[in-house]
């Protein structure tokens, strides 16, 4: 996962990098804690 603290550029570029990390974390956390039967239904 990229580290957004090293992102340069405009404020928008920096905010986009943090949003990207947030969305990736949300996805990883939801996959990790999803119930096995619900996980199989989404595959």
FENBEL-V443420 format. One record per pair of residues at least 12 apart in sequence whose ideal C-beta (glycine too) atoms are under 8 Angstrom apart, sorted by sequence separation. I is the first residue (numbers start at 1). J is the second residue. D is the distance in Angstrom with one decimal. If there is no record, write none. Layout:
BEGIN
I_J_D + I_J_D
END
This chain:
BEGIN
4_17_3.9 + 4_18_4.7 + 2_17_6.9 + 4_20_7.5 + 4_21_5.3 + 2_20_7.4 + 2_21_6.9 + 1_21_6.3 + 1_24_5.8 + 1_25_7.7
END
